[in-house]
C-alpha cells in the first residue's frame, strides 16, 4: 500500500510521420467528392458566362452536362440490372 509508486507517464504524442499519414488519408478520401463539386461549379459557371457572351458556344458545356447526366442514368440502370441478376430465383 505505501510502497514505491513509479512516476505516472503521459502517453507519448504521435510522431510527425503519423500525423502526416492521417492528413494524407483524409485528403485522399475528400479528393473525389471535392473534385466533383469543383468541376460541376466550373461547368455551370462556363454555361452562364457563355450564355451571356456567345450563346452558340454555350452548347458545348450544355452538351457536356447532358453527357454526364446520361452517364449517371446508364450507370444506375446497369447497377439495377446487376442487382436483379444477383437475386436468387
C-alpha positions as CSV (number, residue, x, y, z in Angstrom):
1,X,0.0,0.0,0.0
2,X,2.6,2.5,1.0
3,X,5.2,1.1,-1.3
4,X,7.0,2.6,-4.2
5,X,4.8,4.1,-6.9
6,X,6.5,4.6,-10.2
7,X,6.0,8.1,-11.7
8,X,3.0,8.3,-14.0
9,X,3.8,8.9,-17.6
10,X,1.6,10.7,-20.1
11,X,1.0,8.9,-23.3
12,X,3.6,9.7,-25.9
13,X,2.4,12.0,-28.7
14,X,2.3,10.8,-32.2
15,X,5.2,11.4,-34.5
16,X,5.1,13.8,-37.4
17,X,5.0,10.8,-39.8
18,X,1.8,9.5,-38.2
19,X,0.2,13.0,-38.3
20,X,1.1,13.4,-42.0
21,X,-0.2,10.0,-42.8
22,X,-3.6,10.8,-41.2
23,X,-3.8,14.1,-43.0
24,X,-2.9,12.3,-46.3
25,X,-5.6,9.7,-45.8
26,X,-8.2,12.4,-45.1
27,X,-7.3,14.3,-48.2
28,X,-7.4,11.2,-50.3
29,X,-10.9,10.4,-49.1
30,X,-12.1,14.0,-49.7
31,X,-10.4,14.5,-53.1
32,X,-13.0,12.8,-55.3
33,X,-16.1,14.5,-53.9
34,X,-14.3,17.8,-53.7
35,X,-13.1,17.4,-57.3
36,X,-16.6,16.6,-58.4
37,X,-18.0,19.7,-56.8
38,X,-15.3,21.9,-58.3
39,X,-15.8,20.5,-61.8
40,X,-19.6,20.9,-61.5
41,X,-19.3,24.5,-60.4
42,X,-16.8,25.2,-63.2
43,X,-19.2,23.7,-65.7
44,X,-22.2,25.7,-64.5
45,X,-20.2,28.9,-64.5
46,X,-18.9,28.3,-68.0
47,X,-22.5,27.7,-69.1
48,X,-23.7,31.0,-67.7
49,X,-20.7,33.0,-68.9
50,X,-21.1,31.6,-72.4
51,X,-24.8,32.1,-72.5
52,X,-24.4,35.8,-71.8
53,X,-21.4,36.3,-74.1
54,X,-21.8,33.9,-77.0
55,X,-25.0,31.8,-76.8
56,X,-23.9,29.4,-79.6
57,X,-20.8,28.4,-77.7
58,X,-22.8,27.6,-74.7
59,X,-23.9,24.4,-76.4
60,X,-20.6,22.8,-75.7
61,X,-20.8,22.8,-71.9
62,X,-24.5,22.1,-72.1
63,X,-23.8,19.0,-74.1
64,X,-21.1,18.1,-71.6
65,X,-23.7,18.4,-68.8
66,X,-26.1,16.2,-70.8
67,X,-23.4,13.6,-71.3
68,X,-22.7,13.5,-67.6
69,X,-26.4,13.1,-66.7
70,X,-26.7,10.4,-69.4
71,X,-23.7,8.6,-67.9
72,X,-25.2,8.6,-64.4
73,X,-28.5,7.2,-65.7
74,X,-26.8,4.5,-67.7
75,X,-24.6,3.5,-64.7
76,X,-27.7,3.4,-62.4
77,X,-29.6,1.2,-64.9
78,X,-26.7,-1.2,-65.1
79,X,-26.4,-1.4,-61.3
80,X,-30.2,-2.2,-61.2
81,X,-29.8,-5.0,-63.8
82,X,-26.8,-6.4,-61.9
83,X,-28.7,-6.4,-58.6
84,X,-31.7,-8.1,-60.2
85,X,-29.4,-10.8,-61.7
86,X,-27.9,-11.4,-58.3
87,X,-31.3,-12.2,-56.8
88,X,-31.9,-15.9,-56.2
89,X,-34.6,-17.5,-58.4
